[in-house]
Amino acid sequence: MTATRGWFPNTESIPVDPGVYRWYDENDRILYVGKAKNLRARLTSYFAKPETLHERTRRMVQTAVRIDWTIVKTEFEALQLEFTWIKQFNPPFNVQFRDDKSYPYLAISFEEEFPRVFSTRTRKPGKTKYFGPYTQAWAIRETIDGLLRVFPMRSCGKSTFDAAKRSKRPCLLAEIGKCSAPCVGRISPEDHRELSSRFSSFVSGSDTSYVATLRQRMAEASEAQQYELAAKFRDQIGALEAVSAKSAVVFEDNTSADVFAFAMDGYTAAVNMFKVRDGRIRGAKGWVVDLELERTLPEIIEYTLQNSYSAEDDDFPREVIVQELPMDVKEIERWLSEVKGAKLSIRVAQRGDKRSLLETAQTNAEHSLRNVKLKRATDFTSRSVALSNLQEALGLEKAPLKIECFDVSHLAGTGIVASKVVFVDGRPQKDLYRRYTLATASDDTDAMNQVLARRFKSMLEDESKPDLIVVDGAGPQVSAAAKAAKSSGVGNVPIVGIAKRLEELWLPSTPFPVILARASDELYLIQHLRDEAHRFAIGHQRLKRKATIASLLEEIPGLGPNRVRLLLKHFGSAVRVRQATVDELSDIPGIGRTLAETINEALKK
């Protein structure tokens, strides 16, 4: 860090108080905003040697030209100030949130003389009340249509309302009983506002008594032989129950909670949130989170909660359910409680229906993350951009239309296998995949070199050279692979290594890796390559272990191929067969106590 050390502040000048700090680039743009319980301890951690820093942190530090900080009295004040500045400046190295889709809301415009109910995908500050978000727009339309039968408030736009007012002729909704026609004076502003409030209360779930009231009115009308009125109340009850039925009860204790679940992979995380009010799911939402710096799950949870709530939001839950408690959980709870105006708790669900809903949210988050990656992999434009940018980043003579990626897998040094996956035009070409079995290897580097030596030999024989070879490892592994290629006579094939976790790309004989832009098409391509090679290698390794134990079982007297298949099918894996007790083995039809003891003894050797 000698190139930038000159502008770093002296350690003694940095306070040891809580505070918020900001990194700036040469254009005075804020790169990053962070908080610290002890500013000196936190900031001096950035002043270490470059090779000891996380790669993305090093890139930020080398881009910056100055730091400043603001001292605060408490960690809680630091949390508030950090949140304010992140919202204001949107620093590129902070966590970036982007919706994976635009979600619709049910809205009621209480700022108008005659409030209107409508569907919208944007939320604006003011007196309009929003419910949701919903996952589908048709769900809002069905909800509105059902409730207008009971609460016939205005649902038309301004132009339609003004036109009816001028002509003194109400629209069709008024004629079929789904609007109280305030445009022609059939209802007063006060009564219509009361109608709108009852609509709002029912949607929010806070008014649970109205169905009971309608039942009483229906009974009274029936006793008075007012059968048409009783039928009207019956239809209204049916409409309200139909709307409620579409929102199933998930919490038996009628808790109001927001449930957040996360799935993370490299530079990207997906968030799924269920909004539960009075025990019923009232909405769902998802985000895709871009990670510039390395983040832990508790950090991502903290930033997500900061991003999800604001003073303008009046629909706060009583509790927030997460996978892990966020950093500074007490300060987050205090901040949210102050914004809400009532106590709010954050906790991890351990059991019961709340744990079940959290697992459902987790499944949705994992699905969203897979979809984001799949969309990148299947889009032709994205693949073209990825290959072009990868060519530029690695300094290749041409775009790597054919890429081969190698990975090694073993179990504690035994059962060593390797895989080769091939991508053509940025997509998997599975008929070109290959598996390798190795007798012995001193370490992963030796195993990789053995596999590459075999691949280089086949290149000379069939002249089918790829445009790029990707191996698992950093500088030393890549340099060794390049030497092996050169000694085999194929030294002109570009080779690059993927460092674990961070997807840093290492070229032969280079001191620093190539860092691809976060959330870029080329980075997703590299991630897809790595994951596919790892999956293929692991699958081969498992098959080999299964074949090994199958061979061992077939050597046991009294066990033929049919009984071996029965054992593996019953226990599900070779590991479970080894772990089975004599009693568990003897419970299988066709395997008695004596044979079970023989199997158990043979597998324990």
Order of alpha helices (4+ residues) and beta strands (2+ residues): beta-beta-alpha-alpha-beta-alpha-beta-beta-beta-beta-alpha-alpha-alpha-alpha-alpha-alpha-beta-beta-beta-alpha-beta-alpha-beta-alpha-alpha-beta-beta-beta-beta-alpha-beta-alpha-beta-beta-alpha-alpha-alpha-alpha-alpha
